[in-house]
Amino acid sequence: MDQSNDVASWWRTSIIDMEPGRIGLRGYDIADVIDHAGFVQMIWLMTRGDLPSPEQARLLERALVASVDHGPQAPSIAVARMAVTCGVGLNGAIASAVNLLDDVHGGAGEQAVELLTRVVDLIRDFASPEEAANRALDGWTAAHGPIVPGLGHRFHKDGDPRSPALLAAVDAARDAGVVSGDFALAARAVEAVLSHRKGRRIPINIDGATAVIFAELGFAGPLARGLFCLSRSVGILAHAWEQMQQGGRNKGPTPPAYRWLYDGAAPRRIAIDN
């Protein structure tokens, strides 16, 4: 088929090639992919262009599993459940929820990859990782404000229970030569410096731990956010489906007996000139 004409070259892709009776993904026949690739391998293949090693796939899978859900109080999950009670189907509920996963709720992983990359780039110029982290934090807070992505948690005050297992997996992968361990070192240095500045421990949270994994595996920052969206979509689907089974109609964020705080003008009437 001639690829030089305007119609054929309107969209260009190295991801998929197909014709009637044949589908190729990144050069692999679809039947071969179905037989030999799991879903995590498929994510890697589609976003990166090749297949991961078993060890790389397992590390990526840990990050995806860890981020699936964090309860119905999470805004994205709450929106999905409310959408279902408004008559929205599963696809609409998922779309509504994923649209909330932006810079504030869902974007910390991408931001943490950016911050940790700065630390890694600076480490060679400083005597210790902590000095590099100190410089990177100064630059980050000057540009973005006091919130440091990937550390601390409003709910898990004493430490995110997901992070230790993920960081231990990174350490094991480093020892096995699967990853460098540079980003894990950077994250721990940021944790130490920020905790010193605050006068209390500010532990690495799920966004920071998964950012370490994504960065160690070579995923770009924007893909870190995309991977989080994929992971959280599983929890969103589960909650939306559960809400469908439970029923309910037009459920808002709080039960009807609870009212919002009104702090506007006192009751008044419109003056009408005769």
Residue pairs with C-beta under 8 A, 6 or more apart in sequence:
1 8
1 19
2 8
3 9
14 26
14 49
15 25
15 26
15 46
16 23
16 24
16 25
16 26
17 23
17 24
17 27
18 24
22 29
23 29
23 30
24 30
25 33
25 45
25 46
26 45
26 46
26 49
26 50
28 37
28 45
33 42
33 45
37 45
37 51
38 57
40 52
40 57
40 60
40 61
40 64
41 51
41 52
41 57
43 60
43 64
43 227
43 230
44 50
44 51
44 52
44 56
44 57
44 60
45 51
47 219
47 223
47 226
48 218
48 219
52 60
52 217
53 178
55 173
55 176
55 178
56 178
56 217
59 169
59 170
59 173
59 178
59 179
59 213
59 216
59 217
60 213
60 214
60 217
60 227
62 165
62 166
62 169
62 213
63 166
63 209
63 210
63 213
63 214
63 227
63 231
64 227
64 230
64 231
65 231
66 162
66 165
66 166
66 206
66 209
66 210
66 231
67 162
67 206
67 210
67 228
67 231
67 232
68 231
68 232
68 234
68 235
69 77
69 232
69 234
69 235
69 238
69 239
70 77
70 206
70 235
71 77
72 78
72 81
72 239
74 105
75 100
75 105
76 97
76 98
76 100
76 101
76 105
76 106
76 232
76 236
77 97
77 235
77 236
77 239
78 253
79 93
79 96
79 97
79 100
80 93
80 94
80 96
80 97
80 236
80 239
80 240
80 243
81 93
81 239
81 240
81 242
81 243
81 251
82 251
82 252
82 253
83 92
83 93
83 96
83 97
83 240
84 90
84 93
84 240
84 243
84 244
84 248
85 243
85 248
85 249
85 250
85 251
86 250
88 96
90 237
90 240
90 241
90 244
93 236
93 240
94 233
94 236
94 237
94 240
97 232
97 233
97 236
97 240
98 229
98 232
98 233
98 236
100 106
101 107
101 225
101 228
101 229
101 232
103 111
106 225
106 228
106 229
106 232
107 149
107 225
108 149
108 150
108 205
108 207
108 208
108 211
109 149
109 150
109 207
109 210
109 211
109 214
109 224
109 225
109 227
109 228
110 211
110 221
110 222
110 224
110 225
111 144
111 149
111 150
111 221
112 149
112 150
112 187
112 207
112 208
112 211
112 224
113 211
113 214
113 215
113 219
113 220
113 221
113 224
114 221
115 136
115 137
115 140
115 148
115 149
115 150
115 190
116 150
116 183
116 186
116 187
116 190
116 211
116 212
116 215
117 183
117 215
117 221
118 136
118 139
118 140
119 129
119 132
119 133
119 136
119 186
119 189
119 190
120 182
120 183
120 186
122 132
122 135
122 136
123 129
123 132
123 182
123 185
123 186
125 132
126 132
126 135
128 189
129 185
129 186
129 188
129 189
130 189
130 192
130 193
132 186
132 189
133 186
133 189
133 190
133 192
133 193
134 193
136 190
137 148
137 190
137 193
137 194
137 197
140 148
141 148
148 190
148 194
148 202
149 207
149 208
149 211
150 187
150 190
150 204
150 205
150 207
150 208
150 209
150 211
151 190
151 191
151 194
151 202
151 203
151 204
151 205
151 208
152 202
152 203
152 205
153 159
153 160
153 203
153 205
153 206
156 205
158 203
159 201
159 203
160 203
160 204
160 205
160 206
160 209
162 206
162 209
163 203
163 204
163 205
163 206
163 208
163 209
166 206
166 209
166 210
166 212
166 213
167 184
167 187
167 204
167 209
167 212
169 213
170 179
170 181
170 183
170 184
170 212
170 213
170 216
171 181
171 184
173 179
173 216
174 180
174 181
174 184
174 216
179 216
179 217
180 216
181 216
182 216
183 211
183 212
183 215
183 216
184 212
184 216
187 204
187 208
187 209
187 211
187 212
188 204
190 208
191 202
191 203
191 204
191 208
194 202
195 201
195 202
204 212
207 228
210 224
210 227
210 228
211 224
214 223
214 224
214 227
215 224
219 227
